[in-house]
Every structure is written in structure tokens, then in C-alpha cells.
């Protein structure tokens, strides 16, 4: 999840990591791993920006979940957080 800590604490997809600054991704994510970035939902640029920056930095298996947490929750999937 690419939103700030407050957004992550409020609700996030189970098992997701909170990396609000793409620059920090190199400290946490392996460029060879499958990575899905998301934010609150479209039309929010945070997920799109993170996707672009990661692919420009050599991350090969990055996808963007455009619907974000809003779509996930609306579909009835589990949510974690306060």
C-alpha cells in the first residue's frame, strides 16, 4: 500500500506492506518478486506513480491494482486495520 501510515492503519489488504515512499521500496522489496501496488482507489495517482517509479528502477514483475482498497472492500474481500 502506497498511502501514508494513517491510511494503512485505517484499513489495508491482509498481508500487504505499507511503503508510502517509493524510494523506500529498494530497502524492502526484491526487484524479482511479484509486486502489486495499490492505494485508496482510482482516480488516485499514488498507485500509478509507484508503479511507474518501480518499473523505471528495474522492478520486473510489478502490477497496479487500480481499484485499490475501495474496490477490494466493495467486492467483500477481507480488510485489516482500525
Backbone as CSV, one residue per row, in Angstrom:
resi,resn,N_x,N_y,N_z,CA_x,CA_y,CA_z,C_x,C_y,C_z
1,UNK,0.846,-1.178,0.000,0.000,0.000,0.000,0.886,1.234,0.000
2,UNK,0.602,2.155,-0.888,1.472,3.308,-1.047,0.962,4.568,-0.348
3,UNK,-0.143,4.466,0.383,-0.623,5.612,1.151,0.166,5.744,2.439
4,UNK,0.014,6.875,3.105,0.708,7.111,4.368,0.269,6.148,5.459
5,UNK,0.993,6.177,6.558,0.738,5.268,7.669,-0.674,5.339,8.214
6,UNK,-1.267,6.532,8.222,-2.637,6.675,8.732,-3.619,5.870,7.894
7,UNK,-3.448,5.903,6.570,-4.329,5.149,5.683,-4.161,3.653,5.861
8,UNK,-2.921,3.228,6.014,-2.635,1.810,6.225,-3.220,1.336,7.547
9,UNK,-3.056,2.141,8.599,-3.605,1.759,9.899,-5.132,1.694,9.865
10,UNK,-5.754,2.550,9.076,-7.214,2.563,8.986,-7.732,1.286,8.338
11,UNK,-7.185,0.932,7.169,-7.569,-0.315,6.514,-6.610,-0.635,5.379
12,UNK,-6.346,-1.914,5.259,-5.455,-2.403,4.206,-5.781,-3.860,3.906
13,UNK,-5.268,-4.339,2.791,-5.448,-5.733,2.406,-4.573,-6.600,3.298
14,UNK,-5.098,-7.730,3.766,-4.297,-8.613,4.615,-2.989,-9.013,3.938
15,UNK,-1.919,-8.952,4.696,-0.604,-9.345,4.198,0.137,-8.266,3.440
16,UNK,-0.496,-7.120,3.240,0.186,-6.068,2.491,1.170,-5.306,3.364
17,UNK,2.145,-4.715,2.721,3.138,-3.879,3.382,2.795,-2.423,3.124
18,UNK,3.177,-1.566,4.037,2.967,-0.134,3.851,4.297,0.499,3.481
19,UNK,4.394,0.938,2.235,5.593,1.617,1.749,5.122,2.915,1.095
20,UNK,4.959,3.983,1.902,4.395,5.217,1.375,5.321,5.997,0.443
21,UNK,6.610,5.761,0.523,7.560,6.458,-0.349,8.250,5.431,-1.226
22,UNK,8.110,5.572,-2.530,8.668,4.595,-3.463,10.173,4.444,-3.280
23,UNK,10.835,5.515,-2.820,12.285,5.422,-2.605,12.635,4.359,-1.576
24,UNK,11.713,4.082,-0.646,11.956,3.081,0.387,11.784,1.655,-0.130
25,UNK,11.177,1.505,-1.282,10.903,0.166,-1.815,12.172,-0.652,-1.965
26,UNK,13.254,-0.029,-2.357,14.513,-0.760,-2.554,15.014,-1.381,-1.258
27,UNK,14.654,-0.801,-0.128,15.063,-1.344,1.167,14.215,-2.537,1.581
28,UNK,13.043,-2.702,0.964,12.081,-3.703,1.416,11.771,-4.762,0.356
29,UNK,11.668,-4.360,-0.892,11.195,-5.251,-1.952,12.333,-5.763,-2.829
30,UNK,12.239,-7.018,-3.202,13.173,-7.622,-4.137,12.658,-7.352,-5.556
31,UNK,13.482,-6.783,-6.437,13.028,-6.476,-7.799,12.549,-7.687,-8.592
32,UNK,12.904,-8.885,-8.154,12.490,-10.104,-8.861,11.147,-10.646,-8.381
33,UNK,10.633,-10.163,-7.259,9.369,-10.664,-6.710,8.173,-10.068,-7.438
34,UNK,7.076,-10.805,-7.410,5.804,-10.272,-7.890,5.368,-9.191,-6.901
35,UNK,5.089,-8.013,-7.412,4.719,-6.889,-6.561,3.455,-6.243,-7.114
36,UNK,2.489,-6.007,-6.225,1.260,-5.312,-6.599,1.184,-4.049,-5.761
37,UNK,1.060,-2.909,-6.423,0.929,-1.638,-5.707,-0.528,-1.196,-5.755
38,UNK,-0.977,-0.592,-4.655,-2.340,-0.075,-4.613,-2.420,1.086,-3.637
39,UNK,-3.479,1.856,-3.792,-3.750,2.949,-2.857,-5.234,2.883,-2.523
40,UNK,-5.872,4.028,-2.353,-7.284,4.006,-1.951,-8.214,3.647,-3.106
41,UNK,-7.830,3.941,-4.321,-8.645,3.622,-5.490,-8.541,4.726,-6.518
42,UNK,-9.031,4.452,-7.707,-8.991,5.450,-8.775,-10.018,6.539,-8.488
43,UNK,-9.786,7.749,-8.849,-8.650,8.260,-9.611,-7.559,8.827,-8.707
44,UNK,-6.828,8.024,-8.037,-5.731,8.447,-7.174,-4.414,8.157,-7.876
45,UNK,-3.529,9.125,-7.956,-2.273,8.938,-8.691,-1.189,8.184,-7.925
46,UNK,-1.357,7.959,-6.628,-0.277,7.355,-5.833,0.116,5.977,-6.349
47,UNK,-0.849,5.126,-6.615,-0.548,3.786,-7.118,0.081,3.815,-8.492
48,UNK,-0.424,4.680,-9.343,0.119,4.810,-10.690,1.556,5.331,-10.647
49,UNK,1.795,6.289,-9.809,3.139,6.854,-9.660,4.107,5.794,-9.125
50,UNK,3.697,5.038,-8.119,4.551,3.988,-7.559,4.874,2.941,-8.617
51,UNK,3.867,2.553,-9.392,4.083,1.586,-10.469,5.137,2.105,-11.447
52,UNK,4.969,3.324,-11.878,5.894,3.914,-12.838,7.320,3.964,-12.276
53,UNK,7.466,4.451,-11.060,8.798,4.583,-10.472,9.478,3.229,-10.271
54,UNK,8.716,2.237,-9.815,9.316,0.913,-9.608,9.763,0.301,-10.933
55,UNK,8.940,0.396,-11.963,9.345,-0.178,-13.245,10.548,0.570,-13.821
56,UNK,10.622,1.860,-13.610,11.776,2.634,-14.076,13.047,2.259,-13.324
57,UNK,12.896,1.732,-12.115,14.057,1.334,-11.309,14.396,-0.138,-11.468
58,UNK,13.796,-0.782,-12.445,14.188,-2.148,-12.764,13.354,-3.251,-12.144
59,UNK,12.281,-2.903,-11.455,11.391,-3.937,-10.912,10.643,-4.546,-12.089
60,UNK,10.768,-5.865,-12.248,10.289,-6.528,-13.462,8.870,-7.072,-13.373
61,UNK,8.399,-7.330,-12.194,7.104,-8.001,-12.034,6.170,-7.146,-11.182
62,UNK,5.892,-5.946,-11.654,5.053,-5.010,-10.909,3.710,-4.865,-11.608
63,UNK,2.676,-4.896,-10.801,1.329,-4.650,-11.306,0.683,-3.587,-10.419
64,UNK,-0.290,-2.890,-10.976,-1.016,-1.874,-10.208,-2.462,-2.311,-10.090
65,UNK,-2.942,-2.358,-8.868,-4.353,-2.667,-8.632,-5.095,-1.335,-8.631
66,UNK,-5.625,-0.965,-9.783,-6.218,0.355,-9.983,-7.406,0.611,-9.058
67,UNK,-8.197,-0.396,-8.774,-9.370,-0.210,-7.915,-9.020,0.056,-6.469
68,UNK,-7.834,-0.362,-6.076,-7.352,-0.116,-4.724,-8.215,-0.711,-3.629
69,UNK,-8.006,-0.185,-2.439,-8.688,-0.709,-1.255,-10.203,-0.544,-1.371
70,UNK,-10.673,0.503,-2.054,-12.113,0.719,-2.215,-12.748,-0.433,-2.998
71,UNK,-12.140,-0.833,-4.103,-12.657,-1.928,-4.917,-12.581,-3.250,-4.158
72,UNK,-11.474,-3.461,-3.465,-11.261,-4.676,-2.689,-12.368,-4.838,-1.640
73,UNK,-12.614,-3.768,-0.904,-13.623,-3.802,0.156,-15.030,-3.972,-0.433
74,UNK,-15.318,-3.280,-1.523,-16.629,-3.378,-2.161,-16.908,-4.798,-2.657
75,UNK,-15.857,-5.514,-3.064,-16.006,-6.885,-3.533,-16.224,-7.877,-2.385
76,UNK,-16.099,-7.381,-1.143,-16.345,-8.236,0.007,-15.133,-8.991,0.512
77,UNK,-13.960,-8.634,0.017,-12.739,-9.293,0.471,-12.350,-8.773,1.855
78,UNK,-11.589,-9.550,2.618,-11.255,-9.146,3.984,-10.363,-7.899,4.039
79,UNK,-10.560,-7.148,5.082,-9.806,-5.928,5.350,-9.212,-6.032,6.746
80,UNK,-8.018,-5.515,6.899,-7.405,-5.408,8.229,-7.236,-3.929,8.561
81,UNK,-7.162,-3.610,9.826,-6.922,-2.233,10.251,-7.873,-1.813,11.339
82,UNK,-7.725,-0.555,11.731,-8.549,0.009,12.803,-9.900,0.367,12.270
